Amino acid sequence: MKRQNQSSVVEFILLGFSNLPELQEQLFGVFLVVYLVTLLGNAIIIVSISLEQSLHVPMYLFLQNLSVVDVSFSAVIMPEMLVVLSTEKMSITFAGCFAQMYFILFFGGAECFLLGAMAYDRFAAICHPLSYPMIMNKRVFMKLLIMPWALGFMLGTVQTTWVFSFPFCGPNEINHISCETPAVLELACADSFLFEIYAFTGTILIVIVPFVLILLSYIRILFAILKMPSATGRQKAFSTCASHLTSVTLFYGTASMTYLQPKS
């Protein structure tokens, strides 16, 4: 039987940092700087790789796509957060919350899979350098490049549509800085047990599996680097992994702080 959405809620309130009113101005300054640095840094990467023909190789094209995802993900969350901090206007429309959740899932899912694809690329380049051109041919590269975006689109579409098919007929205060799935789902006035099973399974497939693949890839990469006779070769191999390792650390570190903290 098709479930009808009979929500009476027309807007949500993002509580965010409302429990820290004395720090609103300082937080606004910090997040504004972080946002501008994120935009500028990623814009430089995107433009530099686009203009330099010699950088049109898988490693840098993956990095360029990662920068596009980072800019897009930041644009979904940061402007709304800055508005809340600067004007104390904490409301977001029902449709606005739907759109924000969709793009958080879209870009977040795409980044997970893109980081996994980048780990595979580094594994192939360092552990199988002679076979690398055959392993990472144009066809394989295009599949690895398109897949994260396609899977992110599927994740955002399925999960957001499912969450907002639940009725919201009571409290409308989201205890978060954005319309994240767990925080919004707490406000649904319906049994969400089946969705929670799906969400748990999806988290394992979308977040944990790529992380395990990244971990295993770097274990193999580490052993391969340690076997290199030349110190210069080892240093060069490590340097090619630096940007990816930094992105992995930032992404999974932020995700852990956001989703694994105990509920108050």
C-alpha angles and dihedrals in degrees: 000000000000114000115227120216106232096173117164092188112101097175141016131223116227105213093188109148096350089126089063103054093153090060099048096104094045092047090049090054094047095048092044091055091046091050094048092047090049092051095045096044095048093042089056091051093048095047095042093052092044093053099040110075093194089063093059092106128113097263094055096036089055088050090050091053090048089055090051089052092048093050092047094046091050091048090056095055112020103059092052090047092050091050090052092049096046102039103021087231097144100169125107124184122247090248091045091053090049091052094046093050091047094053093042089056093040096052095033092053092044091052092051093054093039091055088051091051091050091052090053090050092052091045091053093045097048103032097038106025096156093051095039097101089054095042095047098038121156094267094051091044093053091049091050090048097048097040097070092052092047093048091046089053091050093047094049094046098047099040099041093046090049094048094050092046086074116090118251107201106145136034115017102189113118110205093215143070092252142015096281115170100244093047093049094043090058088067096054113111096213139074107281098175095116091049091049090055089050092046092050092049091045091051090054092050098040103036111018100040094054089045092053090048090050091049093049091046092054093047088057091043092051092052090047092051093048089055092056110110095210123074088206090054091050092049092049091049092050092048092055089057097045099090092045094048090049091052092047092050094048095045099046093036092055092044091051093051091047102045107022099053114111117258116251 
